[in-house]
Amino acid sequence: MAFVHHLAWGTNINFTYGPLGFLTQRTLFFESTALLATVYLFLVTVATFSLLIHWFRKAFHLPVALLLGYVVGATAVELVDPGDHILVPITLFGLLWIRQHGARAQELGVAFLGVLAGTAVLGKASDGAVAVVILVVVVTCRTGRQRAVDAAIGAAALASTILAAWLSTGNSLVLIPTFFRNSMSAASGYSSAMQLATTHVRQWWLAVIMILIIAALTALSLRQSPGRLRLPFIVIVLVVSWWALKEGFVRDGNQYIFFGFTLVLVAALPISAPRIGRLAVVGAVALATAVAWISYGSVPQNIAHVANDARSLRAETATIASSHSSATTIASARRSMRQGYQISPTQLDELTGHTVAIEPWENGVAWAYPSMTWDPEPVLQSYAAYTASLDALDASFLQSDQAPTRILQQIPQGIDSRYAFFEPPATWVAMVCRYAQLDASAQWQVLRRVPDRCGALRLIKHVDATFGQRVAVPVAPPGSAVVARFVGLPLSISYKVSSILWKPPLAHLATSAGTFRFIVGTAGDLHLLRPSSTTGYSAPFEPASLDWFALDGAGVKPGSGRYQVMFYDVGVAGAT
């Protein structure tokens, strides 16, 4: 929808995915996006299989190379998320090209790698960062004048791809710095805010086995590599392995990405010694494939269902190519989604003809009901505004003249045991100040924009507390809400380093309404602790009034780690 409606990335919309993220979603929401995504994913998949077969051809005859390439490639396609799939051919190509010696071929390869990296940068920020590292490593393998030439070619290909894609998606050049700044904020805060620590122990043991396989093959490969290529080879293996580990294990349920991606990495570490080398490759690939399948819980069905997949692709392509079939499919999908959303005719009338933001995350409503004008908060889904800068972006938007005239809110929900009314905290305060309830049902609340109905903040209490200490929340005068900032959290160096390299320990906030995960990235923002009696929101859209809280976790021992809580009251006028 962002692509079709030409929303400006960086100001109007920010998300884990960038302006080319729609290429990874081969779903028929719009004919244009479905067609482009089908072509893109087809090319990425073909590149993956082609490179795998090329790698295996170094040690085997074509029939064996085809078989091994197919099994590894099909497993990767099934296990690796489509949003990350482009990193598979980028990694394979990077490992291949550090061994390339022909000057002309080097330059063409670096240019191609620059194009792929530029596409990845605007598809998903974390993937783009890894792709750029691989490009830089490949360039540094060169020596003398050739290194400078390759660096210029790679930089030009990367920059021109980013600029061309950026402009083709309807974005202004002046917004590129804003987009990258917000993307960096989203990437840097992801580990501490979105991590889950419930992965089954078996998956960890399987991951250890896969890492040992990669380490053994890497050591054997390096023995046969020229000295100057060993460091670049190690850097690429380490960087992509670390990326796969974080991508797979920061959040529970994503570990299949790690096993699918590292299986490809195993296939890209061939041993050139004749018989022993071939046996080592077959044994390593067989063991790694078994590990990936055990992690997945079964043999991926797509390996044996080639004919079914071919028929499905043909049918889907025919649907996309036919305007009538596409329109019929889209209309049917919209009817089905409307039945699930169950927005009443009255609420739909209240939204039609207005600019509408949809919270906390079900933006598909705007596609199912095209009579409303979709105008989302800049951070597309509320839970993703997990840093102070991203929270401020949404809060400032709701306070500005560009804010939507309506907000359609589903019953607030906090993912991963987070508190729904801190999602994100300052944005919730801004919404209460600028939006009054127009209508509410059992599932949906319609809010209308009103003049700012909040008064100035007034400091009413300053508390020094330690982790684990219960802190009483003061009571505000009638007609006022109590908000608070958590300042000076004593996060250790190890906490900050673990946030970058892996994932830090969780923080929790025990309250009179229950215990919730606490997002340290927005701790210093305003948090609504006691709503005003004049807010006028219906239950369950009204935040609970918290009588007390106790902050713990984040690697800080109870009774230590002093921090400050700044309590404020703010008057909230009733709706008129």
C-alpha positions in Angstrom: 0.0 0.0 0.0 2.9 2.4 0.7 4.3 1.7 -2.8 0.9 2.1 -4.5 -0.1 5.2 -2.5 3.4 6.8 -2.9 4.0 7.3 0.8 7.2 9.1 1.6 9.7 6.8 3.4 11.4 8.5 6.2 8.6 10.9 7.0 5.3 9.2 6.2 6.3 5.6 6.8 9.1 3.6 8.5 9.2 -0.1 9.0 11.6 -3.1 9.2 11.3 -3.2 5.4 12.1 -0.3 3.1 10.5 1.0 0.0 11.4 -2.2 -1.9 10.1 -4.5 0.8 7.0 -5.1 -1.2 9.0 -7.2 -3.6 9.3 -10.0 -1.0 5.5 -10.3 -0.7 4.1 -12.3 -3.6 0.4 -11.7 -2.6 -2.2 -10.3 -4.9 -3.1 -7.1 -3.1 -2.4 -5.1 -6.2 -1.6 -6.3 -9.7 1.5 -4.2 -10.0 3.1 -5.3 -6.7 2.2 -8.9 -7.2 3.7 -9.0 -10.7 6.9 -7.2 -9.6 7.3 -9.5 -6.5 6.8 -12.6 -8.6 9.5 -11.5 -11.1 11.8 -10.5 -8.3 11.5 -13.7 -6.2 11.8 -15.8 -9.4 15.1 -14.1 -10.3 16.4 -14.4 -6.7 15.5 -18.1 -6.7 17.0 -18.8 -10.1 20.2 -17.0 -8.9 20.3 -19.1 -5.8 20.0 -22.5 -7.6 22.4 -21.4 -10.4 25.1 -20.4 -7.9 24.7 -23.5 -5.8 25.0 -25.7 -8.9 28.1 -23.7 -10.0 29.7 -24.3 -6.6 29.0 -28.0 -6.7 30.3 -28.3 -10.2 33.7 -27.5 -8.9 33.8 -31.0 -7.2 31.2 -33.1 -9.0 29.8 -34.0 -12.4 26.7 -32.2 -13.5 24.0 -34.8 -12.4 25.4 -34.9 -8.9 25.8 -31.1 -8.8 22.2 -30.7 -9.9 20.9 -33.1 -7.2 22.9 -31.5 -4.4 22.1 -28.0 -5.6 18.4 -28.8 -5.8 18.2 -30.3 -2.3 20.1 -27.5 -0.7 18.4 -24.7 -2.7 14.8 -26.1 -2.1 15.5 -26.4 1.6 16.8 -22.8 1.7 13.7 -21.5 -0.2 11.4 -23.3 2.3 13.3 -22.2 5.5 14.6 -18.8 4.7 12.1 -16.0 4.9 11.4 -14.4 1.5 12.4 -11.0 3.0 15.9 -12.3 3.6 16.3 -14.5 0.5 18.3 -12.0 -1.5 21.2 -12.5 1.0 21.6 -16.1 -0.2 22.8 -15.3 -3.7 24.7 -12.3 -2.4 26.7 -14.5 0.0 27.3 -17.2 -2.6 28.4 -14.6 -5.2 30.6 -12.8 -2.7 32.4 -16.0 -1.7 32.8 -16.9 -5.4 34.1 -13.5 -6.4 36.9 -13.2 -3.9 38.5 -16.0 -5.9 38.0 -14.3 -9.3 41.2 -13.2 -10.9 40.3 -11.8 -14.3 40.3 -8.0 -14.2 37.3 -7.6 -16.6 35.3 -10.3 -14.8 36.2 -8.8 -11.5 34.7 -5.4 -12.5 31.5 -6.9 -13.9 31.1 -9.0 -10.8 31.7 -6.1 -8.4 29.1 -4.0 -10.4 26.6 -6.9 -10.2 27.2 -7.3 -6.5 26.7 -3.5 -6.0 23.3 -3.7 -7.7 22.3 -6.6 -5.5 23.5 -4.8 -2.3 21.6 -1.6 -3.3 18.4 -3.6 -3.8 18.9 -5.3 -0.4 19.5 -1.9 1.3 16.1 -0.6 0.3 14.4 -4.0 0.9 15.4 -4.6 4.5 17.9 -2.5 6.5 19.7 -5.4 8.3 20.1 -7.4 5.1 21.4 -4.3 3.3 24.0 -3.7 5.9 25.4 -7.3 5.5 25.3 -7.0 1.7 27.3 -3.8 1.8 29.9 -5.5 4.1 30.2 -8.4 1.6 30.7 -5.9 -1.2 33.4 -4.1 0.7 35.2 -7.3 1.6 35.2 -8.4 -2.1 36.7 -5.0 -3.1 39.4 -5.2 -0.5 40.6 -8.5 -1.9 42.0 -6.6 -4.9 45.5 -5.1 -4.9 47.0 -1.9 -6.2 45.1 0.1 -8.9 42.5 -2.7 -9.4 41.3 -2.2 -5.8 40.6 1.5 -6.5 38.9 0.7 -9.8 36.7 -2.0 -8.1 35.9 0.3 -5.2 34.7 3.0 -7.6 32.7 0.6 -9.7 31.1 -1.0 -6.6 30.3 2.3 -5.0 28.8 3.6 -8.3 26.7 0.5 -8.7 25.5 0.6 -5.1 24.7 4.3 -5.1 23.0 4.3 -8.6 20.8 1.4 -7.7 19.7 3.0 -4.4 19.0 6.3 -6.2 17.2 4.7 -9.1 15.0 2.5 -6.9 14.4 5.4 -4.4 13.1 7.7 -7.2 11.1 5.0 -8.9 9.2 4.4 -5.7 8.1 8.0 -5.7 10.4 9.3 -3.0 12.3 12.6 -2.8 16.1 12.6 -2.6 16.1 14.9 0.4 14.4 12.2 2.4 17.2 9.6 2.0 19.1 10.8 5.2 15.9 10.6 7.2 15.1 7.2 5.9 18.6 5.8 6.8 18.6 7.5 10.2 15.2 5.9 11.1 16.2 2.6 9.6 19.4 2.6 11.8 17.2 3.4 14.9 14.9 0.5 14.1 17.8 -1.9 13.5 19.7 -0.8 16.7 16.7 -1.2 19.0 15.4 -4.5 17.6 17.4 -7.0 19.8 16.4 -5.5 23.2 12.8 -4.8 22.2 11.8 -7.7 20.0 13.8 -10.6 21.5 12.2 -13.8 22.8 14.1 -16.3 25.0 11.9 -19.4 24.7 13.7 -21.3 21.9 13.7 -25.1 22.5 17.0 -26.4 23.8 17.1 -28.9 20.9 17.4 -26.0 18.5 20.4 -24.7 20.2 22.2 -28.1 20.1 21.3 -28.3 16.4 22.7 -24.8 15.9 26.0 -25.8 17.6 26.3 -28.8 15.2 25.7 -26.6 12.2 28.3 -24.1 13.4 30.9 -26.9 14.0 30.3 -28.1 10.4 30.9 -24.7 9.0 34.0 -24.2 11.2 35.5 -27.5 10.0 34.8 -26.9 6.3 36.1 -23.3 6.6 39.4 -24.6 8.1 39.8 -27.1 5.3 39.0 -24.6 2.7 41.4 -22.0 4.0 44.3 -24.6 3.8 43.8 -24.6 0.0 43.3 -20.8 -0.4 45.9 -18.2 -1.2 47.1 -16.3 1.9 45.7 -13.0 0.9 42.2 -14.4 0.4 41.9 -16.1 3.8 41.0 -13.1 5.8 38.3 -11.9 3.4 36.9 -15.4 3.3 36.8 -15.6 7.1 35.2 -12.2 7.4 32.3 -13.1 5.0 31.7 -16.5 6.8 31.7 -14.8 10.2 29.5 -11.9 9.3 26.8 -13.9 7.5 26.9 -16.6 10.2 26.4 -14.0 12.9 23.6 -12.4 10.9 21.9 -15.7 10.5 22.2 -16.5 14.2 20.7 -13.2 15.2 18.0 -13.4 12.6 17.1 -16.9 13.7 17.4 -16.8 17.4 16.7 -13.2 18.6 13.0 -14.0 18.2 11.6 -17.5 18.9 10.1 -19.2 15.9 12.6 -17.7 13.4 15.3 -20.3 13.9 14.5 -22.0 10.6 16.1 -19.0 8.8 19.4 -19.8 10.5 19.4 -23.4 9.5 18.3 -22.7 5.9 20.9 -20.0 5.4 23.8 -21.9 7.0 23.0 -24.9 4.9 23.7 -22.8 1.9 26.9 -21.6 3.5 28.0 -25.2 4.0 27.5 -25.8 0.3 29.6 -22.8 -0.5 32.7 -24.1 1.3 33.9 -26.8 -1.2 37.1 -28.7 -0.8 39.1 -29.1 -4.0 41.1 -32.2 -3.0 39.9 -35.0 -5.4 38.4 -37.9 -3.6 38.7 -36.9 0.1 37.4 -33.4 -0.8 34.3 -34.8 -2.5 33.6 -37.2 0.4 33.9 -34.3 2.8 31.5 -32.1 0.8 28.9 -34.9 0.5 29.2 -35.8 4.1 29.0 -32.2 5.4 26.1 -31.3 3.1 24.2 -34.5 4.1 24.8 -33.9 7.8 23.9 -30.2 7.5 20.7 -31.0 5.5 19.7 -33.6 8.1 20.2 -31.0 10.9 18.1 -28.4 9.0 15.3 -30.9 8.4 15.3 -32.0 12.0 15.1 -28.4 13.1 12.2 -27.9 10.7 10.5 -31.0 12.0 10.1 -32.7 8.6 11.4 -32.8 5.1 10.3 -29.6 3.3 7.4 -30.5 1.1 8.5 -28.4 -1.8 11.4 -30.9 -2.4 9.1 -33.6 -3.7 6.3 -31.4 -5.0 7.9 -29.9 -8.0 5.0 -30.6 -10.4 2.5 -29.1 -7.9 4.6 -26.0 -7.5 5.0 -25.6 -11.2 1.2 -25.8 -11.7 0.7 -23.3 -8.9 3.2 -20.9 -10.4 1.5 -21.2 -13.8 -1.9 -20.6 -12.3 -0.8 -17.6 -10.2 1.0 -16.1 -13.2 -2.1 -16.5 -15.3 -4.2 -14.8 -12.6 -1.8 -11.8 -12.4 -1.6 -11.5 -16.2 -5.4 -11.4 -16.5 -7.0 -8.1 -15.4 -10.4 -9.9 -15.0 -9.0 -12.7 -12.9 -7.0 -10.3 -10.8 -10.0 -8.1 -10.1 -12.1 -11.1 -9.2 -9.5 -12.5 -6.9 -9.0 -9.1 -5.2 -12.7 -8.5 -4.8 -13.1 -11.9 -3.2 -10.2 -11.3 -0.8 -11.6 -8.0 0.2 -15.0 -9.6 1.0 -13.4 -12.3 3.1 -11.3 -9.8 5.0 -14.3 -7.6 5.7 -16.1 -10.6 7.2 -13.2 -11.1 9.5 -12.9 -7.4 10.5 -16.6 -6.9 11.1 -16.5 -3.1 11.1 -20.1 -1.9 11.5 -21.8 0.3 8.8 -22.0 3.1 11.3 -18.2 3.0 12.0 -17.5 2.7 8.3 -19.6 5.9 7.6 -17.6 7.7 10.3 -14.3 6.7 8.5 -15.3 7.2 4.9 -13.9 10.3 3.3 -11.4 10.8 6.2 -7.7 10.2 6.6 -7.4 7.2 8.8 -4.6 5.6 10.9 -5.2 2.1 12.0 -3.8 0.8 15.3 -2.2 -1.2 16.8 -1.2 -3.1 13.6 -4.0 -4.3 11.4 -3.4 -2.0 8.5 -5.0 -4.5 6.1 -8.3 -2.8 7.0 -7.4 0.1 4.7 -7.0 -2.3 1.8 -10.2 -4.2 2.6 -12.2 -0.9 2.8 -10.7 1.4 0.1 -13.4 4.1 0.9 -11.2 5.3 3.7 -7.9 7.2 3.0 -5.0 5.3 4.6 -2.8 7.7 6.5 -0.7 5.7 9.0 1.6 6.9 11.8 5.2 7.0 10.5 6.2 3.9 12.3 3.8 1.5 10.6 2.9 -0.7 13.6 2.9 0.6 17.1 5.0 -2.1 18.7 7.9 -1.3 16.2 8.4 2.2 17.7 10.7 0.8 20.3 13.3 3.6 20.5 13.0 7.2 21.7 13.4 8.6 18.3 10.8 6.4 16.7 8.3 7.0 19.5 9.0 10.8 19.1 8.4 10.4 15.3 4.9 9.0 15.9 4.0 11.4 18.8 5.1 14.4 16.8 3.0 13.3 13.8 -0.1 13.0 15.9 0.5 16.5 17.3 1.1 18.0 13.9 -1.3 19.5 11.3 -0.6 16.5 9.0 -2.2 14.0 11.5 -5.1 11.9 10.3 -8.6 13.0 11.2 -9.6 9.6 12.4 -7.9 6.7 14.2 -9.4 3.2 14.0 -8.2 1.3 16.9 -8.6 -2.4 17.6 -8.6 -3.6 21.2 -5.1 -2.6 22.4 -2.8 -5.6 22.6 0.8 -5.8 23.6 3.0 -8.4 21.8 5.5 -10.5 23.7 3.9 -9.7 27.1 4.4 -6.0 26.7 2.0 -3.5 28.1 -0.4 -2.4 25.3 -0.7 1.2 26.6 3.0 1.8 26.5 3.1 0.8 22.8 4.7 3.2 22.3 4.4 5.4 25.4 4.7 9.0 24.2 2.5 8.3 21.2 -0.2 7.0 23.5 0.0 10.3 25.5 -0.2 12.3 22.3 -3.2 10.3 21.1 -5.1 10.9 24.3 -4.4 14.6 24.0 -5.4 14.9 20.4 -8.1 12.3 19.8 -11.5 11.8 21.5 -13.7 8.8 21.1 -16.4 9.0 18.5 -17.7 5.5 18.6 -16.8 2.1 20.1 -17.9 -1.5 19.6 -16.7 -4.8 21.1 -13.8 -4.9 18.7 -13.1 -1.4 17.3 -12.9 2.2 18.5 -13.2 5.2 16.3 -11.3 8.3 17.4 -11.8 11.8 16.0 -9.1 14.5 16.0 -9.8 17.4 18.4 -7.8 20.5 19.4 -5.2 19.7 22.0 -7.1 19.0 25.2 -4.1 18.5 27.4 -2.6 21.2 29.7 1.1 21.7 30.5 3.1 19.1 32.4 3.5 19.8 36.1 6.1 17.9 38.1 4.5 16.5 41.2 7.1 14.0 42.4 10.7 12.9 41.9 11.6 9.4 43.2 15.0 7.7 43.4 14.5 4.0 43.2 16.4 0.8 42.9 15.6 -2.3 40.7 13.0 -4.4 42.4 11.8 -1.6 44.6 8.0 -1.0 44.6 7.2 2.6 43.8 3.8 4.1 44.5 2.2 6.1 41.8 0.8 9.5 43.0 -2.8 10.4 42.5 -3.6 13.4 40.4 -6.3 16.0 40.9 -9.7 15.2 39.2 -9.5 15.8 35.5 -5.8 15.1 35.3 -3.7 12.2 34.2 -0.4 11.0 35.8 2.5 10.4 33.4 6.1 9.5 34.2 9.6 9.3 32.7 12.1 6.6 33.8 15.5 8.3 33.7 19.0 7.1 34.2 18.5 3.3 34.0 21.8 1.8 35.1 22.4 -0.4 32.0 25.9 -1.9 32.0 28.4 -2.0 29.2 27.8 -5.7 28.9 24.1 -5.0 28.4 24.8 -2.5 25.6 27.4 -4.8 23.9 25.0 -7.8 24.1 22.3 -5.6 22.4 24.6 -5.2 19.5 26.2 -8.6 19.2 23.4 -10.8 20.4 20.4 -9.9 22.7 20.4 -8.5 26.2 18.5 -9.7 29.3 14.9 -8.8 29.5 13.5 -6.0 31.6 10.1 -6.3 33.4 7.7 -3.9 35.0 5.6 -5.4 37.8 2.5 -3.3 38.3 -0.9 -3.4 40.1 -2.4 -4.5 36.8 0.1 -7.3 36.1 3.7 -7.9 35.1 4.9 -6.8 31.6 8.0 -6.6 29.6 9.5 -3.1 29.8 11.2 -1.5 26.7 14.3 0.3 27.9 14.7 2.1 24.5 11.6 4.3 25.4 12.1 4.5 29.1 12.7 8.2 29.1 9.5 9.0 27.2 6.3 9.9 28.9 4.3 6.9 30.1 0.6 7.1 30.9 0.3 5.5 34.4 -3.1 6.9 35.5 -5.6 8.1 32.9 -7.8 11.0 33.5 -11.5 10.5 34.3 -12.2 12.9 31.5 -10.5 10.9 28.7 -13.8 9.4 27.7 -12.6 6.1 26.3 -14.7 3.0 26.6 -13.4 -0.2 28.2 -11.3 -2.0 27.1 -9.7 0.9 25.2 -9.1 2.8 28.4 -5.7 2.2 30.1 -5.7 0.8 33.6 -4.9 3.1 36.5 -1.6 1.8 37.9 -1.2 2.1 41.7 2.4 1.0 41.9 5.2 -0.5 39.9 8.6 -2.2 40.4 11.2 -2.3 37.6 13.6 -5.3 37.5 15.7 -7.4 35.1 18.0 -6.0 32.4 20.9 -7.8 34.1 20.6 -5.6 37.2 20.4 -7.3 40.6 17.4 -6.4 42.8 18.2 -3.8 45.4 20.9 -2.2 43.2 21.0 0.0 40.1 19.5 3.3 41.1 17.3 5.2 38.6 14.9 8.2 38.8 11.2 8.4 38.1 9.8 11.8 37.2 6.0 12.0 37.9 3.9 14.7 36.2 0.2 15.5 36.2 -1.4 16.8 33.0 -4.9 18.2 32.8 -7.1 16.5 30.2 -10.3 18.3 29.1 -13.4 16.3 28.4 -14.5 15.6 24.8 -16.9 18.2 23.3 
